[in-house]
Amino acid sequence: MRQLYLAATGQNRGKTTAALGLLNGFLAAGHRTGFMKPVGQRTVIEDGEPADEDAVLMKSVFGLGEPFSTLSPVHIPRGFTKSYIAGKVVEDLGAKIRAAHATFADHEMLLIEGTGHAGVGAVIGLSNAVVARMLGTPAVIISEGGVGRPIDEIVLNASLFAANGVEVAGAIVNKVDMDAQPGIADVLERGLGRHGIPLLGVLPVRPILSNPTLAMVLEGVHGETIHPGPDLDRVIDGVAIGAMEAGHMLERVGPGTLVIVPGDREDVILTLTTAHFAERLRTANATAAARIASIAAAASNERAASVAGHEGAAVGLVLTGGYRPRASVIDAIREADIFATIVPEDTYVVASEVHDLLVKTHPADREKIELIKQLVADHLDIDRILAVAREPTAA
């Protein structure tokens, strides 16, 4: 059995994306390939068993036969680290990982997904570097786009792996804007080469893989749903802050934009509902048109801007400050069929929460999963990555 350990330089770098695409590539190449995530931080209950959600994803997508106790032997739910430090965790966590690892001995290939950067897990004695050493596997480090930042991060993480006697087989840089940075792969290859780290490939940025759905936004901001809109699974294209005059804001808003705006800014809210009314009036029958006109009139605001050229702008609204619009304005939101939620926090706090949302891939994200498979197949050399895999070495 050959194996590879995937680590990242931080949160939301695309490690799960790389893992899913590589596992698909290894299987497509005809190799009997296993997957495990030795230490998981995001625990869910699946079929009555606790498991890291990435293990659930891989088992669902690829039909893996191993139980979750093998795919995800150690997970860290809320409060676990405090219990560990207090001496209340007495089981041998390393032994659980080694036992799970041993069950893959009859496989040709094993892909091991770490958790975060090289030091994550050190609090319970199981950092990525320690686990990789324990399992005798080389590491591949995943970072994200740029030049200085990914190289700095990769070199920093490689030093901890090296300090633990783990070979760094190479790096993959994700979320690279290939159009804006032609030749970036050569620059990264030369920069990493100065530190003896091979660049195994780059993956181009794809917004659908890093932007949240409306449902994820709703869960992340813990808001009250004013109206769910037509599709909570819609991936947003971007975020705009409704803190300027409504007409100027429209210039920065597209059909897939989520607008974060104080709930008392009725000029902005009604401008966006009007934009949706204008879109719907094109195909509305006389009865529907009359109803829309009546609701729009009841909620009218003299500061609402002209929406000409911006019909259908914005996919949803996050209304901040705990300010609840007038009933007629809420009726307009619902008639326009725009997603809207109201939250007590101010606009800055909410914008930060949305920006920091950890976007994960779920088994139901079929379009996203297929895009990941194709993205990795198109941009990474599976044979080259297979070539850096190694048989387990003694810890």
Phi, psi and omega in degrees: 000131171258159184208158176221147178245119179266121174240174178228173178264359180171188182283145174063035178269345179108021180296317179294322176302311179297319182297315181296315181293320180290318178300318176299318180294319179296318179293319180296332178282358175093010181270135174288106191242134175254167179221140170211150173239097190302318182231123181241144180255342182248094186269134173233165175255119181233124183053037177080002181244142173283141179199155173291144186294335176291325175294322177297317179300309184294320179297319181291313185291319188253001178064038182296138186273343184289149177288163180297333178296337176268315181292329186218073189290328181232128176228153187242087177286173180303132178090350185295316184297321178296319178296320180297313181296327179283357179082015183273348177263112187252347181287154180277099184292322178299322180295324178296319179293315180297322180293318178296317181299321183296336182288348181265010186300335181270005178274159174278329187213144177227125175258122183248122180259124177279190181233106177068210184281179188300333183266352182297133182101352181300332182299334177248019177076015184227058174295163177304320180296319180292318181293318178299319177295316181301322183268356176065044185237143172289158183246145169242130186256131180256128173232184180237173193307161184127195176233291182296315184298307181298322180295314178302314183294318181295316180297318179300312180292322179299327181294324178288321175299315181298321180297337178260011177076023181260129176288130172266108186282343180157186182221153174235131178253124186255165176057047181265129177277091186294326182289319182282339183231069178297137181082007184296327181299319179294321179296314180295320180298317180291319181296316178289327180300330178296341179251011178074023182247116179290141171271117183271351178153167175233149177243129181289155180290138175224111185306325182299336182274344183239347179267142182281162170277168177298324178297321178294322176298314181300317179292322184289325182265354177055046184269167172273127182284117172278316177203132183283344184075184186282339188202101179290344178274003178294129177277129180284150179271335182180182183230139175230148178259123181275063183247012181235175178306140191303320180295321177293323180297322181302330180293344183249009186240128174250181182298336182255014184276135170269126181255124176259120189212141175303142184295346179263006177270074184293335178298316179290313183300314184285332174298319181288321176295322178298322178299323178285324176300317181299323179293317184285329182296340180298328184242002185285146173280177186300319182294314180295321180297320180294319179295316179299315180298322181293315180293318180297320180294320181294329184260005191306145178224124187295344181269358178298140186269163174294138183253011181305126181086357181233027181302136178078014183294140175080134178264344181184170183230136166247112185266118190257172176081000183072010181277121181264122179298164175303155181303322180293328178288320176296320176300321180294320177301314182292319179294325177287346179061046177257136171302135177208137176223150180243136183228153181282336185289162179281172188298319181298314181298315182294318178300322178294320179297317180294319180298322185270004180304127175277108185269115180252157176269132181247155182305332181281350182279067188296317179298317181295317180297316179295323178295319178299313179303313182291322181299313180292319179299324183280332191241350176243142178273100184300319180297321179295320180289322174300326184292337180268356175291151183225156171289152181304139175249158181295135180289000000 
